[in-house]
């Protein structure tokens, strides 16, 4: 199955707008990175379980920490 890329405008860390071509996984990562404030946190470490994208973030590193 071929991954479809869609051109879309996103916000960058500096606040500027940038046109990029996204597939679903990159779109989720871009949204989560912005939501986390463009900080050091990786979307895999998100703890916002009420976010509609939470189940789609991929494997989490938090699951391995006790």
CHARMM-style PDB file with segment names, atoms N, HN, CA, C and O in Angstrom:
ATOM      1  N   UNK     1       0.843  -1.189   0.000  1.00  0.00      PROA
ATOM      2  CA  UNK     1       0.000   0.000   0.000  1.00  0.00      PROA
ATOM      3  C   UNK     1       0.885   1.248   0.000  1.00  0.00      PROA
ATOM      4  O   UNK     1       1.775   1.382   0.839  1.00  0.00      PROA
ATOM      5  N   UNK     2       0.642   2.138  -0.921  1.00  0.00      PROA
ATOM      6  HN  UNK     2      -0.082   2.029  -1.603  1.00  0.00      PROA
ATOM      7  CA  UNK     2       1.425   3.359  -1.053  1.00  0.00      PROA
ATOM      8  C   UNK     2       0.942   4.402  -0.048  1.00  0.00      PROA
ATOM      9  O   UNK     2      -0.259   4.619   0.111  1.00  0.00      PROA
ATOM     10  N   UNK     3       1.898   5.043   0.627  1.00  0.00      PROA
ATOM     11  HN  UNK     3       2.874   4.866   0.498  1.00  0.00      PROA
ATOM     12  CA  UNK     3       1.565   6.098   1.576  1.00  0.00      PROA
ATOM     13  C   UNK     3       1.345   7.387   0.804  1.00  0.00      PROA
ATOM     14  O   UNK     3       2.205   7.810   0.032  1.00  0.00      PROA
ATOM     15  N   UNK     4       0.194   8.009   1.012  1.00  0.00      PROA
ATOM     16  HN  UNK     4      -0.505   7.666   1.639  1.00  0.00      PROA
ATOM     17  CA  UNK     4      -0.152   9.244   0.318  1.00  0.00      PROA
ATOM     18  C   UNK     4       0.385  10.439   1.095  1.00  0.00      PROA
ATOM     19  O   UNK     4       0.144  10.566   2.295  1.00  0.00      PROA
ATOM     20  N   UNK     5       1.108  11.305   0.412  1.00  0.00      PROA
ATOM     21  HN  UNK     5       1.303  11.202  -0.563  1.00  0.00      PROA
ATOM     22  CA  UNK     5       1.607  12.536   1.025  1.00  0.00      PROA
ATOM     23  C   UNK     5       0.666  13.679   0.659  1.00  0.00      PROA
ATOM     24  O   UNK     5       0.251  13.824  -0.490  1.00  0.00      PROA
ATOM     25  N   UNK     6       0.348  14.472   1.651  1.00  0.00      PROA
ATOM     26  HN  UNK     6       0.685  14.354   2.585  1.00  0.00      PROA
ATOM     27  CA  UNK     6      -0.551  15.606   1.475  1.00  0.00      PROA
ATOM     28  C   UNK     6       0.213  16.870   1.834  1.00  0.00      PROA
ATOM     29  O   UNK     6       0.840  16.938   2.891  1.00  0.00      PROA
ATOM     30  N   UNK     7       0.164  17.870   0.964  1.00  0.00      PROA
ATOM     31  HN  UNK     7      -0.346  17.815   0.105  1.00  0.00      PROA
ATOM     32  CA  UNK     7       0.817  19.142   1.264  1.00  0.00      PROA
ATOM     33  C   UNK     7      -0.044  19.927   2.240  1.00  0.00      PROA
ATOM     34  O   UNK     7      -1.254  20.062   2.057  1.00  0.00      PROA
ATOM     35  N   UNK     8       0.600  20.440   3.279  1.00  0.00      PROA
ATOM     36  HN  UNK     8       1.583  20.330   3.428  1.00  0.00      PROA
ATOM     37  CA  UNK     8      -0.124  21.158   4.322  1.00  0.00      PROA
ATOM     38  C   UNK     8       0.806  22.200   4.937  1.00  0.00      PROA
ATOM     39  O   UNK     8       2.026  22.057   4.863  1.00  0.00      PROA
ATOM     40  N   UNK     9       0.252  23.230   5.534  1.00  0.00      PROA
ATOM     41  HN  UNK     9      -0.740  23.346   5.593  1.00  0.00      PROA
ATOM     42  CA  UNK     9       1.028  24.264   6.201  1.00  0.00      PROA
ATOM     43  C   UNK     9       0.985  24.018   7.701  1.00  0.00      PROA
ATOM     44  O   UNK     9      -0.085  23.876   8.292  1.00  0.00      PROA
ATOM     45  N   UNK    10       2.181  23.969   8.313  1.00  0.00      PROA
ATOM     46  HN  UNK    10       3.051  24.084   7.833  1.00  0.00      PROA
ATOM     47  CA  UNK    10       2.275  23.766   9.761  1.00  0.00      PROA
ATOM     48  C   UNK    10       3.054  24.908  10.385  1.00  0.00      PROA
ATOM     49  O   UNK    10       3.712  25.677   9.685  1.00  0.00      PROA
ATOM     50  N   UNK    11       2.976  25.016  11.715  1.00  0.00      PROA
ATOM     51  HN  UNK    11       2.441  24.392  12.283  1.00  0.00      PROA
ATOM     52  CA  UNK    11       3.717  26.036  12.456  1.00  0.00      PROA
ATOM     53  C   UNK    11       5.060  25.445  12.879  1.00  0.00      PROA
ATOM     54  O   UNK    11       5.137  24.285  13.284  1.00  0.00      PROA
ATOM     55  N   UNK    12       6.116  26.250  12.782  1.00  0.00      PROA
ATOM     56  HN  UNK    12       6.054  27.192  12.453  1.00  0.00      PROA
ATOM     57  CA  UNK    12       7.440  25.817  13.195  1.00  0.00      PROA
ATOM     58  C   UNK    12       7.726  26.277  14.620  1.00  0.00      PROA
ATOM     59  O   UNK    12       6.950  27.038  15.198  1.00  0.00      PROA
ATOM     60  N   UNK    13       8.827  25.819  15.178  1.00  0.00      PROA
ATOM     61  HN  UNK    13       9.457  25.201  14.708  1.00  0.00      PROA
ATOM     62  CA  UNK    13       9.218  26.192  16.534  1.00  0.00      PROA
ATOM     63  C   UNK    13       9.350  27.704  16.686  1.00  0.00      PROA
ATOM     64  O   UNK    13       9.046  28.255  17.744  1.00  0.00      PROA
ATOM     65  N   UNK    14       9.803  28.372  15.628  1.00  0.00      PROA
ATOM     66  HN  UNK    14      10.050  27.924  14.769  1.00  0.00      PROA
ATOM     67  CA  UNK    14       9.975  29.831  15.690  1.00  0.00      PROA
ATOM     68  C   UNK    14       8.660  30.584  15.497  1.00  0.00      PROA
ATOM     69  O   UNK    14       8.626  31.810  15.604  1.00  0.00      PROA
ATOM     70  N   UNK    15       7.579  29.856  15.212  1.00  0.00      PROA
ATOM     71  HN  UNK    15       7.607  28.861  15.124  1.00  0.00      PROA
ATOM     72  CA  UNK    15       6.276  30.490  15.035  1.00  0.00      PROA
ATOM     73  C   UNK    15       5.932  30.796  13.590  1.00  0.00      PROA
ATOM     74  O   UNK    15       4.819  31.228  13.290  1.00  0.00      PROA
ATOM     75  N   UNK    16       6.876  30.575  12.701  1.00  0.00      PROA
ATOM     76  HN  UNK    16       7.780  30.224  12.945  1.00  0.00      PROA
ATOM     77  CA  UNK    16       6.623  30.795  11.276  1.00  0.00      PROA
ATOM     78  C   UNK    16       5.795  29.647  10.711  1.00  0.00      PROA
ATOM     79  O   UNK    16       5.663  28.592  11.333  1.00  0.00      PROA
ATOM     80  N   UNK    17       5.246  29.868   9.531  1.00  0.00      PROA
ATOM     81  HN  UNK    17       5.353  30.725   9.026  1.00  0.00      PROA
ATOM     82  CA  UNK    17       4.501  28.818   8.858  1.00  0.00      PROA
ATOM     83  C   UNK    17       5.375  28.203   7.778  1.00  0.00      PROA
ATOM     84  O   UNK    17       6.178  28.891   7.147  1.00  0.00      PROA
ATOM     85  N   UNK    18       5.212  26.895   7.571  1.00  0.00      PROA
ATOM     86  HN  UNK    18       4.561  26.336   8.083  1.00  0.00      PROA
ATOM     87  CA  UNK    18       6.037  26.164   6.618  1.00  0.00      PROA
ATOM     88  C   UNK    18       5.166  25.149   5.890  1.00  0.00      PROA
ATOM     89  O   UNK    18       4.384  24.434   6.517  1.00  0.00      PROA
ATOM     90  N   UNK    19       5.301  25.084   4.565  1.00  0.00      PROA
ATOM     91  HN  UNK    19       5.937  25.665   4.056  1.00  0.00      PROA
ATOM     92  CA  UNK    19       4.586  24.071   3.788  1.00  0.00      PROA
ATOM     93  C   UNK    19       5.411  22.792   3.790  1.00  0.00      PROA
ATOM     94  O   UNK    19       6.606  22.805   3.496  1.00  0.00      PROA
ATOM     95  N   UNK    20       4.748  21.685   4.126  1.00  0.00      PROA
ATOM     96  HN  UNK    20       3.777  21.675   4.365  1.00  0.00      PROA
ATOM     97  CA  UNK    20       5.407  20.386   4.157  1.00  0.00      PROA
ATOM     98  C   UNK    20       4.499  19.342   3.525  1.00  0.00      PROA
ATOM     99  O   UNK    20       3.293  19.552   3.392  1.00  0.00      PROA
ATOM    100  N   UNK    21       5.083  18.224   3.139  1.00  0.00      PROA
ATOM    101  HN  UNK    21       6.062  18.054   3.246  1.00  0.00      PROA
ATOM    102  CA  UNK    21       4.302  17.087   2.661  1.00  0.00      PROA
ATOM    103  C   UNK    21       4.261  16.066   3.787  1.00  0.00      PROA
ATOM    104  O   UNK    21       5.301  15.625   4.277  1.00  0.00      PROA
ATOM    105  N   UNK    22       3.064  15.699   4.189  1.00  0.00      PROA
ATOM    106  HN  UNK    22       2.220  16.058   3.791  1.00  0.00      PROA
ATOM    107  CA  UNK    22       2.890  14.839   5.346  1.00  0.00      PROA
ATOM    108  C   UNK    22       2.214  13.521   4.977  1.00  0.00      PROA
ATOM    109  O   UNK    22       1.352  13.459   4.100  1.00  0.00      PROA
ATOM    110  N   UNK    23       2.639  12.473   5.677  1.00  0.00      PROA
ATOM    111  HN  UNK    23       3.339  12.524   6.389  1.00  0.00      PROA
ATOM    112  CA  UNK    23       1.874  11.233   5.716  1.00  0.00      PROA
ATOM    113  C   UNK    23       1.258  11.197   7.108  1.00  0.00      PROA
ATOM    114  O   UNK    23       1.582  12.038   7.946  1.00  0.00      PROA
ATOM    115  N   UNK    24       0.390  10.250   7.362  1.00  0.00      PROA
ATOM    116  HN  UNK    24       0.128   9.567   6.681  1.00  0.00      PROA
ATOM    117  CA  UNK    24      -0.342  10.231   8.634  1.00  0.00      PROA
ATOM    118  C   UNK    24       0.595  10.267   9.839  1.00  0.00      PROA
ATOM    119  O   UNK    24       0.372  11.051  10.761  1.00  0.00      PROA
ATOM    120  N   UNK    25       1.628   9.444   9.851  1.00  0.00      PROA
ATOM    121  HN  UNK    25       1.810   8.808   9.101  1.00  0.00      PROA
ATOM    122  CA  UNK    25       2.510   9.382  11.016  1.00  0.00      PROA
ATOM    123  C   UNK    25       3.257  10.704  11.240  1.00  0.00      PROA
ATOM    124  O   UNK    25       3.447  11.117  12.384  1.00  0.00      PROA
ATOM    125  N   UNK    26       3.675  11.360  10.174  1.00  0.00      PROA
ATOM    126  HN  UNK    26       3.520  11.025   9.245  1.00  0.00      PROA
ATOM    127  CA  UNK    26       4.361  12.648  10.319  1.00  0.00      PROA
ATOM    128  C   UNK    26       3.403  13.744  10.766  1.00  0.00      PROA
ATOM    129  O   UNK    26       3.800  14.650  11.499  1.00  0.00      PROA
ATOM    130  N   UNK    27       2.158  13.672  10.337  1.00  0.00      PROA
ATOM    131  HN  UNK    27       1.836  12.936   9.742  1.00  0.00      PROA
ATOM    132  CA  UNK    27       1.161  14.649  10.769  1.00  0.00      PROA
ATOM    133  C   UNK    27       0.899  14.522  12.265  1.00  0.00      PROA
ATOM    134  O   UNK    27       0.786  15.526  12.968  1.00  0.00      PROA
ATOM    135  N   UNK    28       0.802  13.290  12.747  1.00  0.00      PROA
ATOM    136  HN  UNK    28       0.893  12.474  12.175  1.00  0.00      PROA
ATOM    137  CA  UNK    28       0.601  13.064  14.180  1.00  0.00      PROA
ATOM    138  C   UNK    28       1.798  13.585  14.956  1.00  0.00      PROA
ATOM    139  O   UNK    28       1.630  14.248  15.980  1.00  0.00      PROA
ATOM    140  N   UNK    29       3.006  13.295  14.483  1.00  0.00      PROA
ATOM    141  HN  UNK    29       3.142  12.757  13.651  1.00  0.00      PROA
ATOM    142  CA  UNK    29       4.217  13.755  15.173  1.00  0.00      PROA
ATOM    143  C   UNK    29       4.288  15.284  15.184  1.00  0.00      PROA
ATOM    144  O   UNK    29       4.654  15.876  16.199  1.00  0.00      PROA
ATOM    145  N   UNK    30       3.943  15.925  14.068  1.00  0.00      PROA
ATOM    146  HN  UNK    30       3.646  15.444  13.244  1.00  0.00      PROA
ATOM    147  CA  UNK    30       3.971  17.393  14.007  1.00  0.00      PROA
ATOM    148  C   UNK    30       2.976  17.998  14.984  1.00  0.00      PROA
ATOM    149  O   UNK    30       3.296  18.959  15.684  1.00  0.00      PROA
ATOM    150  N   UNK    31       1.767  17.441  15.037  1.00  0.00      PROA
ATOM    151  HN  UNK    31       1.507  16.660  14.469  1.00  0.00      PROA
ATOM    152  CA  UNK    31       0.750  17.951  15.955  1.00  0.00      PROA
ATOM    153  C   UNK    31       1.201  17.778  17.405  1.00  0.00      PROA
ATOM    154  O   UNK    31       1.116  18.713  18.202  1.00  0.00      PROA
ATOM    155  N   UNK    32       1.678  16.585  17.740  1.00  0.00      PROA
ATOM    156  HN  UNK    32       1.747  15.826  17.093  1.00  0.00      PROA
ATOM    157  CA  UNK    32       2.081  16.307  19.117  1.00  0.00      PROA
ATOM    158  C   UNK    32       3.286  17.147  19.536  1.00  0.00      PROA
ATOM    159  O   UNK    32       3.350  17.612  20.675  1.00  0.00      PROA
ATOM    160  N   UNK    33       4.230  17.342  18.634  1.00  0.00      PROA
ATOM    161  HN  UNK    33       4.178  16.965  17.710  1.00  0.00      PROA
ATOM    162  CA  UNK    33       5.397  18.160  18.941  1.00  0.00      PROA
ATOM    163  C   UNK    33       4.981  19.595  19.247  1.00  0.00      PROA
ATOM    164  O   UNK    33       5.498  20.208  20.181  1.00  0.00      PROA
ATOM    165  N   UNK    34       4.050  20.129  18.462  1.00  0.00      PROA
ATOM    166  HN  UNK    34       3.631  19.631  17.703  1.00  0.00      PROA
ATOM    167  CA  UNK    34       3.555  21.483  18.732  1.00  0.00      PROA
ATOM    168  C   UNK    34       2.803  21.519  20.061  1.00  0.00      PROA
ATOM    169  O   UNK    34       2.974  22.449  20.849  1.00  0.00      PROA
ATOM    170  N   UNK    35       1.976  20.512  20.306  1.00  0.00      PROA
ATOM    171  HN  UNK    35       1.838  19.757  19.666  1.00  0.00      PROA
ATOM    172  CA  UNK    35       1.204  20.449  21.549  1.00  0.00      PROA
ATOM    173  C   UNK    35       2.126  20.409  22.770  1.00  0.00      PROA
ATOM    174  O   UNK    35       1.814  20.997  23.806  1.00  0.00      PROA
ATOM    175  N   UNK    36       3.256  19.719  22.645  1.00  0.00      PROA
ATOM    176  HN  UNK    36       3.509  19.242  21.804  1.00  0.00      PROA
ATOM    177  CA  UNK    36       4.213  19.619  23.746  1.00  0.00      PROA
ATOM    178  C   UNK    36       5.113  20.855  23.854  1.00  0.00      PROA
ATOM    179  O   UNK    36       6.034  20.881  24.671  1.00  0.00      PROA
ATOM    180  N   UNK    37       4.853  21.869  23.038  1.00  0.00      PROA
ATOM    181  HN  UNK    37       4.105  21.847  22.374  1.00  0.00      PROA
ATOM    182  CA  UNK    37       5.583  23.129  23.130  1.00  0.00      PROA
ATOM    183  C   UNK    37       6.943  23.113  22.470  1.00  0.00      PROA
ATOM    184  O   UNK    37       7.812  23.907  22.830  1.00  0.00      PROA
ATOM    185  N   UNK    38       7.147  22.220  21.506  1.00  0.00      PROA
ATOM    186  HN  UNK    38       6.440  21.575  21.213  1.00  0.00      PROA
ATOM    187  CA  UNK    38       8.405  22.116  20.773  1.00  0.00      PROA
ATOM    188  C   UNK    38       9.585  21.879  21.705  1.00  0.00      PROA
ATOM    189  O   UNK    38      10.719  22.223  21.371  1.00  0.00      PROA
ATOM    190  N   UNK    39       9.330  21.302  22.856  1.00  0.00      PROA
ATOM    191  HN  UNK    39       8.408  21.023  23.127  1.00  0.00      PROA
ATOM    192  CA  UNK    39      10.399  21.085  23.836  1.00  0.00      PROA
ATOM    193  C   UNK    39      11.163  19.801  23.589  1.00  0.00      PROA
ATOM    194  O   UNK    39      11.141  19.230  22.498  1.00  0.00      PROA
ATOM    195  N   UNK    40      11.838  19.370  24.636  1.00  0.00      PROA
ATOM    196  HN  UNK    40      11.857  19.834  25.522  1.00  0.00      PROA
ATOM    197  CA  UNK    40      12.668  18.168  24.565  1.00  0.00      PROA
ATOM    198  C   UNK    40      11.825  16.903  24.591  1.00  0.00      PROA
ATOM    199  O   UNK    40      12.288  15.847  24.159  1.00  0.00      PROA
ATOM    200  N   UNK    41      10.586  16.991  25.094  1.00  0.00      PROA
ATOM    201  HN  UNK    41      10.210  17.849  25.445  1.00  0.00      PROA
ATOM    202  CA  UNK    41       9.732  15.804  25.186  1.00  0.00      PROA
ATOM    203  C   UNK    41       9.406  15.259  23.807  1.00  0.00      PROA
ATOM    204  O   UNK    41       9.125  16.011  22.874  1.00  0.00      PROA
ATOM    205  N   UNK    42       9.445  13.967  23.697  1.00  0.00      PROA
ATOM    206  HN  UNK    42       9.673  13.356  24.455  1.00  0.00      PROA
ATOM    207  CA  UNK    42       9.099  13.281  22.462  1.00  0.00      PROA
ATOM    208  C   UNK    42       7.628  12.883  22.548  1.00  0.00      PROA
ATOM    209  O   UNK    42       7.165  12.542  23.636  1.00  0.00      PROA
ATOM    210  N   UNK    43       6.878  12.911  21.450  1.00  0.00      PROA
ATOM    211  HN  UNK    43       7.255  13.188  20.566  1.00  0.00      PROA
ATOM    212  CA  UNK    43       5.470  12.506  21.497  1.00  0.00      PROA
ATOM    213  C   UNK    43       5.238  11.127  22.110  1.00  0.00      PROA
ATOM    214  O   UNK    43       4.164  10.868  22.652  1.00  0.00      PROA
ATOM    215  N   UNK    44       6.237  10.235  22.031  1.00  0.00      PROA
ATOM    216  HN  UNK    44       7.110  10.446  21.591  1.00  0.00      PROA
ATOM    217  CA  UNK    44       6.082   8.913  22.642  1.00  0.00      PROA
ATOM    218  C   UNK    44       5.942   9.011  24.150  1.00  0.00      PROA
ATOM    219  O   UNK    44       5.447   8.074  24.776  1.00  0.00      PROA
ATOM    220  N   UNK    45       6.363  10.115  24.752  1.00  0.00      PROA
ATOM    221  HN  UNK    45       6.765  10.876  24.243  1.00  0.00      PROA
ATOM    222  CA  UNK    45       6.306  10.271  26.201  1.00  0.00      PROA
ATOM    223  C   UNK    45       5.067  11.035  26.667  1.00  0.00      PROA
ATOM    224  O   UNK    45       4.950  11.355  27.850  1.00  0.00      PROA
ATOM    225  N   UNK    46       4.156  11.325  25.767  1.00  0.00      PROA
ATOM    226  HN  UNK    46       4.250  11.065  24.806  1.00  0.00      PROA
ATOM    227  CA  UNK    46       2.954  12.087  26.110  1.00  0.00      PROA
ATOM    228  C   UNK    46       2.102  11.326  27.125  1.00  0.00      PROA
ATOM    229  O   UNK    46       1.948  10.108  27.034  1.00  0.00      PROA
ATOM    230  N   UNK    47       1.556  12.056  28.085  1.00  0.00      PROA
ATOM    231  HN  UNK    47       1.681  13.046  28.160  1.00  0.00      PROA
ATOM    232  CA  UNK    47       0.699  11.442  29.105  1.00  0.00      PROA
ATOM    233  C   UNK    47      -0.737  11.951  29.030  1.00  0.00      PROA
ATOM    234  O   UNK    47      -1.532  11.688  29.932  1.00  0.00      PROA
ATOM    235  N   UNK    48      -1.076  12.672  27.973  1.00  0.00      PROA
ATOM    236  HN  UNK    48      -0.430  12.886  27.240  1.00  0.00      PROA
ATOM    237  CA  UNK    48      -2.409  13.241  27.829  1.00  0.00      PROA
ATOM    238  C   UNK    48      -3.361  12.195  27.245  1.00  0.00      PROA
ATOM    239  O   UNK    48      -3.638  12.196  26.045  1.00  0.00      PROA
ATOM    240  N   UNK    49      -3.858  11.300  28.108  1.00  0.00      PROA
ATOM    241  HN  UNK    49      -3.633  11.298  29.082  1.00  0.00      PROA
ATOM    242  CA  UNK    49      -4.666  10.180  27.632  1.00  0.00      PROA
ATOM    243  C   UNK    49      -6.010  10.601  27.047  1.00  0.00      PROA
ATOM    244  O   UNK    49      -6.661   9.802  26.373  1.00  0.00      PROA
ATOM    245  N   UNK    50      -6.436  11.834  27.290  1.00  0.00      PROA
ATOM    246  HN  UNK    50      -5.908  12.483  27.837  1.00  0.00      PROA
ATOM    247  CA  UNK    50      -7.710  12.301  26.733  1.00  0.00      PROA
ATOM    248  C   UNK    50      -7.562  12.924  25.348  1.00  0.00      PROA
ATOM    249  O   UNK    50      -8.556  13.315  24.737  1.00  0.00      PROA
ATOM    250  N   UNK    51      -6.341  13.018  24.854  1.00  0.00      PROA
ATOM    251  HN  UNK    51      -5.534  12.700  25.350  1.00  0.00      PROA
ATOM    252  CA  UNK    51      -6.106  13.543  23.514  1.00  0.00      PROA
ATOM    253  C   UNK    51      -6.610  12.519  22.494  1.00  0.00      PROA
ATOM    254  O   UNK    51      -6.350  11.326  22.655  1.00  0.00      PROA
ATOM    255  N   UNK    52      -7.317  12.947  21.457  1.00  0.00      PROA
ATOM    256  HN  UNK    52      -7.528  13.915  21.326  1.00  0.00      PROA
ATOM    257  CA  UNK    52      -7.821  11.996  20.472  1.00  0.00      PROA
ATOM    258  C   UNK    52      -6.708  11.298  19.684  1.00  0.00      PROA
ATOM    259  O   UNK    52      -6.949  10.246  19.092  1.00  0.00      PROA
ATOM    260  N   UNK    53      -5.505  11.856  19.665  1.00  0.00      PROA
ATOM    261  HN  UNK    53      -5.309  12.710  20.146  1.00  0.00      PROA
ATOM    262  CA  UNK    53      -4.395  11.222  18.954  1.00  0.00      PROA
ATOM    263  C   UNK    53      -3.580  10.286  19.844  1.00  0.00      PROA
ATOM    264  O   UNK    53      -2.704   9.578  19.348  1.00  0.00      PROA
ATOM    265  N   UNK    54      -3.852  10.268  21.140  1.00  0.00      PROA
ATOM    266  HN  UNK    54      -4.564  10.843  21.544  1.00  0.00      PROA
ATOM    267  CA  UNK    54      -3.067   9.472  22.083  1.00  0.00      PROA
ATOM    268  C   UNK    54      -2.894   8.010  21.647  1.00  0.00      PROA
ATOM    269  O   UNK    54      -1.780   7.491  21.712  1.00  0.00      PROA
ATOM    270  N   UNK    55      -3.958   7.334  21.205  1.00  0.00      PROA
ATOM    271  HN  UNK    55      -4.864   7.756  21.152  1.00  0.00      PROA
ATOM    272  CA  UNK    55      -3.796   5.926  20.823  1.00  0.00      PROA
ATOM    273  C   UNK    55      -2.977   5.725  19.546  1.00  0.00      PROA
ATOM    274  O   UNK    55      -2.574   4.599  19.255  1.00  0.00      PROA
ATOM    275  N   UNK    56      -2.728   6.767  18.791  1.00  0.00      PROA
ATOM    276  HN  UNK    56      -3.055   7.682  19.026  1.00  0.00      PROA
ATOM    277  CA  UNK    56      -2.048   6.651  17.506  1.00  0.00      PROA
ATOM    278  C   UNK    56      -0.581   7.075  17.543  1.00  0.00      PROA
ATOM    279  O   UNK    56       0.052   7.180  16.493  1.00  0.00      PROA
ATOM    280  N   UNK    57      -0.034   7.318  18.725  1.00  0.00      PROA
ATOM    281  HN  UNK    57      -0.549   7.233  19.579  1.00  0.00      PROA
ATOM    282  CA  UNK    57       1.320   7.836  18.854  1.00  0.00      PROA
ATOM    283  C   UNK    57       2.386   6.774  18.632  1.00  0.00      PROA
ATOM    284  O   UNK    57       3.557   7.120  18.477  1.00  0.00      PROA
ATOM    285  N   UNK    58       2.038   5.532  18.611  1.00  0.00      PROA
ATOM    286  HN  UNK    58       1.086   5.251  18.736  1.00  0.00      PROA
ATOM    287  CA  UNK    58       3.027   4.469  18.467  1.00  0.00      PROA
ATOM    288  C   UNK    58       3.429   3.939  19.819  1.00  0.00      PROA
ATOM    289  O   UNK    58       2.803   4.245  20.834  1.00  0.00      PROA
ATOM    290  N   UNK    59       4.471   3.146  19.828  1.00  0.00      PROA
ATOM    291  HN  UNK    59       4.980   2.897  19.004  1.00  0.00      PROA
ATOM    292  CA  UNK    59       4.945   2.552  21.085  1.00  0.00      PROA
ATOM    293  C   UNK    59       5.440   3.631  22.028  1.00  0.00      PROA
ATOM    294  O   UNK    59       6.079   4.594  21.603  1.00  0.00      PROA
ATOM    295  N   UNK    60       5.150   3.472  23.280  1.00  0.00      PROA
ATOM    296  HN  UNK    60       4.631   2.690  23.625  1.00  0.00      PROA
ATOM    297  CA  UNK    60       5.524   4.470  24.260  1.00  0.00      PROA
ATOM    298  C   UNK    60       6.714   4.008  25.094  1.00  0.00      PROA
ATOM    299  O   UNK    60       6.825   2.824  25.411  1.00  0.00      PROA
ATOM    300  N   UNK    61       7.585   4.911  25.443  1.00  0.00      PROA
ATOM    301  HN  UNK    61       7.495   5.874  25.186  1.00  0.00      PROA
ATOM    302  CA  UNK    61       8.713   4.587  26.289  1.00  0.00      PROA
ATOM    303  C   UNK    61       8.279   4.495  27.756  1.00  0.00      PROA
ATOM    304  O   UNK    61       8.954   3.862  28.568  1.00  0.00      PROA
ATOM    305  N   UNK    62       7.146   5.131  28.092  1.00  0.00      PROA
ATOM    306  HN  UNK    62       6.598   5.645  27.433  1.00  0.00      PROA
ATOM    307  CA  UNK    62       6.660   5.111  29.474  1.00  0.00      PROA
ATOM    308  C   UNK    62       6.245   3.709  29.909  1.00  0.00      PROA
ATOM    309  O   UNK    62       6.294   3.388  31.097  1.00  0.00      PROA
ATOM    310  N   UNK    63       5.839   2.876  28.959  1.00  0.00      PROA
ATOM    311  HN  UNK    63       5.800   3.136  27.994  1.00  0.00      PROA
ATOM    312  CA  UNK    63       5.395   1.519  29.294  1.00  0.00      PROA
ATOM    313  C   UNK    63       6.535   0.690  29.855  1.00  0.00      PROA
ATOM    314  O   UNK    63       6.296  -0.307  30.535  1.00  0.00      PROA
ATOM    315  N   UNK    64       7.770   1.087  29.581  1.00  0.00      PROA
ATOM    316  HN  UNK    64       7.964   1.897  29.028  1.00  0.00      PROA
ATOM    317  CA  UNK    64       8.916   0.313  30.025  1.00  0.00      PROA
ATOM    318  C   UNK    64       9.508   0.824  31.341  1.00  0.00      PROA
ATOM    319  O   UNK    64      10.448   0.235  31.875  1.00  0.00      PROA
ATOM    320  N   UNK    65       8.959   1.908  31.851  1.00  0.00      PROA
ATOM    321  HN  UNK    65       8.196   2.387  31.416  1.00  0.00      PROA
ATOM    322  CA  UNK    65       9.458   2.473  33.114  1.00  0.00      PROA
ATOM    323  C   UNK    65       8.567   2.014  34.261  1.00  0.00      PROA
ATOM    324  O   UNK    65       7.344   2.134  34.184  1.00  0.00      PROA
ATOM    325  N   UNK    66       9.160   1.499  35.306  1.00  0.00      PROA
ATOM    326  HN  UNK    66      10.153   1.401  35.369  1.00  0.00      PROA
ATOM    327  CA  UNK    66       8.384   1.066  36.489  1.00  0.00      PROA
ATOM    328  C   UNK    66       8.607   1.984  37.656  1.00  0.00      PROA
ATOM    329  OT1 UNK    66       8.037   1.771  38.726  1.00  0.00      PROA
TER     330      UNK     66
END
